[in-house]
Amino acid sequence: MLVHSRLDDVLLTQAFTGLDANMLRPSIMAAGPDPQTLQGMVSPERARELFSEHGREAHGLEK
């Protein structure tokens, strides 16, 4: 995935950790969430709630 990605595929977001992080759009899509609809900023607690194993199941994001 990294080899096939372009600069436009890098997304700066706080949606997963509450901190600025660069993520690859294809990686986000492979995990389930839509990069276009991610919340711009979430607290670390909310990120754990949404994106931990339990959180993904609770929000219907499991494959």
Order of alpha helices (4+ residues) and beta strands (2+ residues): beta-beta-alpha-alpha-alpha
